Amino acid sequence: MSRSMVAIAARNLAMQGADVTLPQYRALVALAGHGPQRSAVLARELGVAPSTLTRMCDRLVRKSLIHRFHRNNDRRSIWLGLTPPGRDLVGVVMRARRAELDAIVRAAGLTASPRDLALLSAFVHASGELPDDEWWRRWSRSADPLADAQAMREGRLAANALA
């Protein structure tokens, strides 16, 4: 199943003509779902060495998909955030992926009972992922510096972004 999901993501990424690898796309998705993060936190989340993340981010910065910055209260840590084109790429690929998954489910004649849906929801939660509606809410403001500044003032950024 996981190979199928990776293949669908790769196919939808390629259909957009995006010059982005799957590991780079994972970084974009993490930033879309969790908001700006310190580079060390993102490296840990992706399971890569900090030097690997630095090279990956160098490429994403050159492609104008992410930006690096410092927080006013911490000039030592490097933070990463999506640019509007980075957020838009993630949104387009996610929507295309969702449409392809819907088509596969329909073609296979699959249906889900309320119990099946509850099981899938529990699986998503246990895996540490966000429910679909929450992910899209975070995605919609992921490249908005004003929303990020407001979230910082209110202390609402993801706990792992502040770790």
C-alpha positions as CSV (number, residue, x, y, z in Angstrom):
1,M,0.0,0.0,0.0
2,S,2.8,2.5,0.9
3,R,4.4,1.9,-2.5
4,S,1.1,2.7,-4.2
5,M,0.8,6.0,-2.2
6,V,4.3,7.0,-3.0
7,A,3.7,6.2,-6.7
8,I,0.5,8.3,-6.7
9,A,2.4,11.2,-5.1
10,A,5.3,10.9,-7.6
11,R,2.9,10.7,-10.5
12,N,1.0,13.8,-9.4
13,L,4.2,15.7,-8.7
14,A,5.5,14.9,-12.2
15,M,2.1,15.9,-13.8
16,Q,2.7,19.4,-12.4
17,G,6.1,19.6,-14.1
18,A,7.6,20.4,-10.7
19,D,11.3,19.9,-10.5
20,V,11.0,18.5,-7.0
21,T,12.1,15.2,-5.6
22,L,9.9,13.2,-3.2
23,P,12.1,14.0,-0.2
24,Q,11.9,17.7,-1.1
25,Y,8.1,17.4,-1.5
26,R,7.9,15.7,2.0
27,A,9.6,18.8,3.4
28,L,7.1,21.1,1.6
29,V,4.2,19.0,3.0
30,A,5.6,19.2,6.5
31,L,5.9,23.0,6.3
32,A,2.4,23.2,4.9
33,G,1.0,21.1,7.7
34,H,3.0,22.4,10.7
35,G,3.9,25.9,9.6
36,P,7.3,27.5,9.7
37,Q,9.8,25.3,11.6
38,R,13.4,25.5,12.8
39,S,15.6,23.6,10.4
40,A,16.8,21.2,13.2
41,V,13.1,20.3,13.9
42,L,12.3,19.7,10.3
43,A,15.4,17.5,9.8
44,R,14.3,15.4,12.8
45,E,10.8,15.2,11.5
46,L,12.0,14.0,8.0
47,G,14.6,11.6,9.5
48,V,17.5,13.2,7.7
49,A,20.8,14.7,8.9
50,P,20.9,18.4,9.3
51,S,23.5,18.7,6.5
52,T,21.2,16.8,4.2
53,L,18.3,19.1,5.0
54,T,20.5,22.1,4.4
55,R,21.3,20.9,0.8
56,M,17.7,20.0,0.2
57,C,16.6,23.5,1.4
58,D,19.3,25.2,-0.7
59,R,17.6,23.7,-3.8
60,L,14.1,24.6,-2.6
61,V,15.2,28.2,-1.9
62,R,16.7,28.4,-5.4
63,K,13.3,27.2,-6.8
64,S,11.5,29.9,-4.7
65,L,9.4,27.3,-2.9
66,I,10.7,28.0,0.7
67,H,12.5,30.8,2.4
68,R,14.9,30.9,5.3
69,F,14.5,33.5,8.1
70,H,15.4,34.3,11.7
71,R,12.8,35.0,14.4
72,N,13.3,38.3,16.2
73,N,13.8,36.7,19.6
74,D,16.2,34.0,18.3
75,R,18.8,35.1,15.8
76,R,20.8,31.9,16.1
77,S,18.2,29.4,14.8
78,I,17.4,29.2,11.1
79,W,13.6,28.9,10.4
80,L,12.1,27.6,7.2
81,G,8.7,28.5,5.7
82,L,6.8,28.1,2.5
83,T,6.6,30.8,-0.1
84,P,3.2,31.3,-1.8
85,P,4.5,29.2,-4.9
86,G,5.6,26.4,-2.5
87,R,2.2,26.4,-0.8
88,D,0.4,26.4,-4.1
89,L,2.5,23.5,-5.4
90,V,1.6,21.4,-2.4
91,G,-2.1,22.3,-2.7
92,V,-2.3,21.4,-6.4
93,V,-0.5,18.1,-5.9
94,M,-2.6,17.2,-2.9
95,R,-5.8,17.9,-4.7
96,A,-4.7,15.9,-7.7
97,R,-3.6,13.0,-5.4
98,R,-7.0,13.1,-3.7
99,A,-8.8,13.0,-7.1
100,E,-6.8,10.1,-8.2
101,L,-7.4,8.2,-4.9
102,D,-11.2,8.9,-5.2
103,A,-11.1,7.5,-8.8
104,I,-9.3,4.4,-7.7
105,V,-11.8,3.8,-4.9
106,R,-14.7,4.3,-7.3
107,A,-13.1,2.0,-10.0
108,A,-12.6,-0.7,-7.4
109,G,-16.2,-0.4,-6.2
110,L,-15.1,0.1,-2.6
111,T,-17.3,1.6,0.1
112,A,-16.6,2.4,3.7
113,S,-18.8,1.9,6.7
114,P,-18.8,4.4,9.5
115,R,-16.7,1.9,11.5
116,D,-14.2,1.8,8.6
117,L,-14.0,5.6,8.5
118,A,-13.5,5.7,12.3
119,L,-10.7,3.1,12.0
120,L,-9.0,5.2,9.3
121,S,-9.4,8.3,11.3
122,A,-7.8,6.6,14.4
123,F,-5.0,5.4,12.1
124,V,-4.3,8.9,10.9
125,H,-4.3,10.3,14.4
126,A,-2.1,7.5,15.8
127,S,0.4,8.1,12.9
128,G,0.8,11.7,14.0
129,E,-0.8,13.1,10.9
130,L,-3.5,15.8,10.9
131,P,-7.1,15.1,9.9
132,D,-7.8,16.3,6.4
133,D,-9.9,19.4,7.3
134,E,-7.2,20.6,9.8
135,W,-4.4,19.9,7.3
136,W,-6.2,22.1,4.7
137,R,-6.8,24.9,7.3
138,R,-3.1,25.0,8.1
139,W,-2.2,24.7,4.4
140,S,-4.3,27.7,3.6
141,R,-2.3,30.0,5.9
142,S,1.1,28.3,5.6
143,A,2.6,30.9,3.3
144,D,0.9,33.9,4.9
145,P,3.4,35.9,7.0
146,L,0.7,37.8,8.7
147,A,-1.1,34.7,9.8
148,D,2.3,33.3,11.1
149,A,3.0,36.5,13.0
150,Q,-0.5,36.4,14.5
151,A,-0.1,32.7,15.5
152,M,3.3,33.5,17.1
153,R,1.7,36.4,19.2
154,E,-1.1,34.0,20.3
155,G,1.3,31.1,20.9
156,R,-0.6,28.9,18.5
157,L,2.2,27.6,16.3
158,A,2.7,23.8,16.4
159,A,4.4,22.6,19.5
160,N,7.1,20.8,17.5
161,A,7.9,24.0,15.7
162,L,8.9,25.6,19.0
163,A,10.8,22.6,20.3
